[in-house]
């Protein structure tokens, strides 16, 4: 399998292109193996502080939608930004250069406005645009931040949603409460743990039984499919993750369950409403008391419950892909390790993980104007 032919718009300061990623003059296709090795080579150089490598990754990421080189470069940049061991200076370089690329894109559009000639295109992907916006926000480039935020709004949400969420004027605010559609869209590619297609509300307006009924349905699905189930639960402007696993014993109609809360300090208070509700809904079909995995993880990343809940699901998915027969206790331990590792990170690394998660979440939304 090969990727489509590659045509790039290289910024003037780029000098040393990775030849593996550039076709010859006849525009022959670039083999997929070379795409992977070329991107990996650039990432290694970028991680070591090579600004030219960052610039090349950004240029490649700005190729047309669907181009394999562009998709690989975009994913690599967002992953590099969020990696705990990435130096803060590298994160700043990625965001600053992405910001300059957005400015170059705007100038190209302005210079060719009204022209009969086809204008050069820079397809700045949504996650990269979000990182650019973080730089504009931190550097208080107000006009630029406004332009980026408006572009993100048009891309990510249809007009009806934008009108409904006027209070969410700035998508670049790092403490913004994650929307339901973001969490669901960003977890669509999870394979080893099934994510409920709807986010649950602890106290839904539709009635007091709606949450209990949803938990029971999750329980039955876990038993019938013999597969762990997860759901994002809004407990009142706060997201937690519910995980329900079928009991391993053959023919069992029971389950085990845990709540993961990234804002609750331990020891937990005597009454945790969501824990009590899940326990009540499962009744005698739960083998042991519903477990609580909780930690105050938001000291340096306020209101990051949405991105952190998404991280929990992705960590469990990765663990199950590696160990498909893992038991419930193994999943509990996996979450606990994530929390322990989190507290050993520098605040800037925590912020990088959350920002990269928010970038991915917005990048999965396709309901707006993708050409904005």
C-alpha positions in Angstrom: 0.0 0.0 0.0 1.3 3.5 -0.8 0.3 7.0 0.0 -1.0 9.6 -2.4 1.5 11.8 -4.2 3.0 14.5 -1.9 3.0 18.2 -2.8 4.2 20.5 0.0 4.4 24.2 0.6 7.7 24.7 2.4 8.3 27.8 4.5 11.3 29.8 3.5 13.4 28.9 6.5 13.2 25.2 5.7 16.5 23.9 4.4 17.0 20.2 5.1 14.0 18.2 4.0 13.7 14.5 4.8 14.1 12.9 1.4 12.1 9.8 2.4 9.0 11.9 2.5 9.4 13.9 -0.8 8.6 12.2 -4.1 10.8 12.7 -7.1 10.1 15.2 -9.9 7.7 12.8 -11.6 5.6 12.9 -8.3 5.8 9.2 -7.7 4.1 7.9 -4.7 5.9 7.6 -1.3 5.9 4.1 0.1 4.1 3.7 3.4 7.2 2.3 5.0 9.2 5.4 4.1 6.4 7.6 5.5 6.7 5.9 8.9 10.5 5.9 9.0 10.7 9.5 7.7 8.3 10.8 10.3 10.0 8.8 13.1 13.3 10.3 12.1 11.9 13.8 12.2 10.3 13.2 15.6 13.5 12.0 17.1 15.3 15.1 15.8 12.4 17.4 17.0 12.5 15.8 20.4 16.2 16.6 20.7 15.4 20.3 20.1 15.9 20.5 16.3 13.6 23.4 15.3 14.0 22.6 11.6 12.6 19.1 12.2 9.6 20.7 14.0 9.1 23.0 11.0 9.3 20.1 8.6 6.7 18.1 10.5 4.4 21.1 10.5 4.8 21.6 6.8 4.1 17.9 6.1 1.1 18.1 8.4 -0.4 20.9 6.3 -0.8 18.7 3.2 -4.3 18.0 1.9 -6.8 16.1 4.1 -6.5 12.4 3.8 -2.8 12.5 2.8 -1.0 9.8 4.7 2.1 11.9 5.2 0.0 14.7 6.6 -2.0 12.4 8.9 1.2 10.8 10.2 2.9 14.2 10.8 -0.1 15.6 12.6 -0.5 12.7 14.9 3.3 12.7 15.6 3.3 16.4 16.5 0.3 16.1 18.9 1.8 13.0 20.5 5.2 14.7 20.9 3.6 17.7 22.5 1.7 15.5 25.0 4.6 13.1 25.9 5.6 13.5 29.5 9.3 13.4 28.7 9.1 16.1 26.0 11.0 19.2 27.1 8.9 22.3 27.6 11.0 24.2 25.1 10.1 21.7 22.4 6.4 22.2 23.2 6.8 25.9 22.9 8.6 25.5 19.6 5.8 23.4 18.2 3.1 25.9 19.3 5.0 29.0 18.2 5.8 27.6 14.7 2.2 26.4 14.3 1.1 29.9 15.1 3.5 31.3 12.4 2.1 28.7 9.9 -1.4 30.0 10.7 -0.3 33.5 10.0 1.3 32.4 6.7 -2.0 30.7 5.8 -4.0 33.8 6.6 -1.7 35.9 4.4 -1.9 33.5 1.5 -5.7 33.7 1.7 -5.6 37.5 1.9 -3.2 37.9 -1.0 -5.3 35.6 -3.2 -8.7 37.0 -2.2 -10.7 37.7 -5.3 -8.1 36.3 -7.6 -9.1 34.2 -10.5 -6.0 32.1 -10.1 -5.9 29.1 -7.8 -4.3 30.0 -4.5 -1.7 27.8 -2.7 -3.3 25.9 0.1 -2.1 25.2 3.6 -4.3 22.7 5.3 -3.6 23.5 8.9 -5.3 20.6 10.8 -7.5 21.3 13.8 -5.3 19.8 16.5 -2.3 21.8 15.2 -4.5 24.9 15.0 -5.4 24.3 18.7 -1.7 24.2 19.6 -1.1 27.4 17.7 -4.0 29.0 19.6 -2.3 28.1 22.9 0.8 30.1 21.8 -1.3 33.1 20.8 -3.2 32.8 24.1 -0.1 32.6 26.3 1.6 35.4 24.4 -1.5 37.6 24.6 -1.6 38.0 20.8 -5.3 38.9 21.2 -6.2 39.5 17.5 -4.5 36.3 16.4 -6.1 34.3 19.3 -9.5 35.6 18.2 -8.9 34.5 14.6 -7.8 31.0 15.6 -10.7 30.6 18.1 -13.3 31.7 15.5 -11.8 29.2 13.0 -11.9 26.4 15.5 -15.5 27.3 16.4 -16.5 27.1 12.7 -14.7 23.8 12.1 -15.7 21.9 15.2 -19.4 22.9 15.8 -22.3 23.5 13.5 -24.1 26.9 13.8 -26.8 25.5 16.1 -24.3 24.3 18.6 -22.3 27.6 18.4 -25.5 29.5 19.1 -26.4 27.2 22.0 -22.9 27.5 23.6 -22.4 31.2 23.4 -21.0 31.1 27.0 -18.1 29.0 25.6 -16.7 31.9 23.6 -13.1 30.7 23.8 -12.2 27.1 22.9 -8.6 27.9 23.8 -9.3 28.4 27.5 -7.5 25.4 29.1 -10.0 25.1 31.9 -13.0 24.8 29.5 -15.5 22.0 30.5 -15.4 19.3 27.9 -18.5 18.8 25.9 -20.3 15.4 25.5 -19.7 15.2 21.8 -15.9 15.8 22.2 -15.5 12.9 24.6 -17.6 10.5 22.5 -15.9 11.5 19.2 -12.4 11.2 20.7 -13.1 7.7 22.0 -14.6 6.3 18.7 -11.4 4.5 17.8 -11.1 2.6 21.2 -11.3 -1.1 20.5 -10.6 -3.3 23.6 -13.1 -1.6 25.9 -16.5 -0.6 24.7 -17.5 3.0 25.3 -21.2 3.7 25.8 -22.5 5.8 22.8 -24.0 8.3 25.2 -22.6 10.2 28.1 -24.5 9.5 31.3 -25.9 12.1 33.7 -26.1 11.4 37.4 -29.2 13.5 37.7 -30.7 13.8 34.2 -33.7 16.0 33.6 -35.5 13.1 32.0 -36.1 11.4 35.4 -34.5 9.8 38.4 -34.5 6.3 36.9 -32.6 7.2 33.7 -29.1 6.9 35.2 -30.0 3.6 37.0 -31.4 2.1 33.8 -28.3 3.0 31.8 -26.0 1.4 34.4 -28.1 -1.8 34.3 -28.0 -1.8 30.5 -24.2 -1.5 30.7 -24.1 -4.4 33.2 -26.1 -6.6 30.9 -24.0 -5.6 27.8 -20.8 -6.5 29.7 -22.2 -9.9 30.6 -23.6 -10.7 27.1 -20.6 -9.5 25.2 -18.1 -10.7 27.7 -16.3 -7.4 27.2 -15.5 -4.5 29.6 -17.7 -1.5 29.2 -17.0 2.2 30.0 -19.1 5.3 30.2 -18.4 9.0 30.8 -20.6 10.2 33.7 -21.4 13.9 34.3 -21.9 14.2 38.1 -22.6 17.9 37.8 -20.1 19.9 35.9 -17.6 17.1 36.5 -16.7 14.0 34.5 -15.9 10.7 36.0 -15.4 7.3 34.3 -17.5 4.3 35.0 -16.0 0.9 34.1 -18.0 -2.4 34.3 -16.4 -5.8 33.7 -18.0 -9.2 33.4 -17.1 -11.7 36.2 -14.6 -14.2 34.8 -16.4 -17.3 36.1 -18.1 -19.2 33.2 -21.8 -18.7 33.1 -21.8 -15.9 35.7 -24.4 -13.2 35.4 -22.4 -10.9 37.7 -20.0 -8.0 37.2 -17.3 -5.9 38.9 -17.3 -2.1 38.6 -15.2 0.9 39.4 -15.5 4.7 39.4 -12.5 6.7 38.4 -12.5 10.3 39.7 -9.6 12.6 38.9 -10.7 15.4 41.3 -11.6 13.6 44.5 -9.0 13.5 47.2 -8.6 10.4 49.3 -9.7 9.4 51.9 -13.0 9.8 50.2 -15.9 11.3 52.1 -18.4 8.8 53.7 -20.9 9.4 50.9 -19.9 9.6 47.2 -23.2 10.1 45.4 -22.1 8.5 42.0 -20.6 5.5 43.9 -23.8 4.9 45.9 -26.0 5.2 42.8 -23.9 2.7 40.8 -23.9 0.3 43.7 -27.6 0.6 44.1 -28.3 0.1 40.4 -26.1 -3.0 40.2 -27.6 -4.5 43.3 -26.8 -8.1 44.0 -25.4 -8.5 40.4 -22.1 -6.9 41.5 -19.6 -9.4 43.0 -18.0 -6.9 45.4 -18.6 -3.3 46.4 -18.0 -0.9 43.6 -14.4 0.3 43.8 -13.3 3.9 43.7 -10.0 5.0 42.1 -9.6 8.6 43.0 -6.9 11.3 43.2 -6.7 15.0 43.1 -5.0 15.3 39.6 -6.3 18.8 38.7 -4.1 21.0 40.9 -2.1 22.3 37.9 -4.8 21.6 35.3 -8.1 23.0 36.5 -11.3 21.5 35.0 -9.3 18.9 33.2 -11.8 16.1 34.2 -12.9 15.6 30.6 -9.4 15.1 29.1 -8.3 13.0 32.0 -11.4 10.8 31.8 -10.5 10.3 28.1 -6.9 9.4 29.1 -8.3 6.8 31.6 -10.3 5.1 28.8 -7.3 5.1 26.4 -4.9 3.7 29.1 -7.3 0.9 29.8 -7.8 0.2 26.0 -4.0 0.1 25.5 -3.6 -2.2 28.5 -6.2 -4.6 27.2 -4.7 -4.6 23.7 -1.5 -5.7 25.3 -3.1 -8.1 27.8 -6.5 -9.1 26.4 -7.2 -11.5 29.2 -6.4 -9.1 32.0 -8.6 -9.3 35.0 -10.5 -6.6 36.8 -7.8 -6.2 39.4 -5.3 -5.6 36.7 -7.4 -2.8 35.3 -7.7 -1.2 38.7 -3.9 -1.4 39.1 -3.5 0.2 35.7 -5.5 3.2 36.7 -3.7 3.5 40.0 -0.3 3.4 38.2 -1.6 6.2 35.9 -2.4 8.3 38.9 0.9 7.6 40.6 2.8 8.5 37.5 0.8 11.6 37.1 1.9 13.0 40.5 5.5 12.3 39.6 5.3 14.5 36.5 6.3 18.2 36.4 3.3 20.6 36.2 4.3 21.5 32.6 4.2 17.8 31.6 0.7 17.5 33.1 -0.4 20.6 31.1 1.1 19.2 28.0 -0.8 15.9 28.3 -4.1 17.8 28.9 -3.5 20.3 26.0 -2.7 17.4 23.6 -5.9 15.6 24.7 -8.0 18.7 24.1 -6.3 19.1 20.7 -7.2 15.5 19.8 -10.8 15.9 21.1 -11.5 19.0 18.9 -9.7 17.3 16.0 -12.2 14.4 16.0 -15.2 16.7 15.6 -16.3 16.9 12.0 -19.7 18.6 12.3 -18.5 22.1 11.4 -17.0 23.8 8.4 -13.8 21.7 7.6 -12.7 24.3 5.1 -12.6 27.2 7.6 
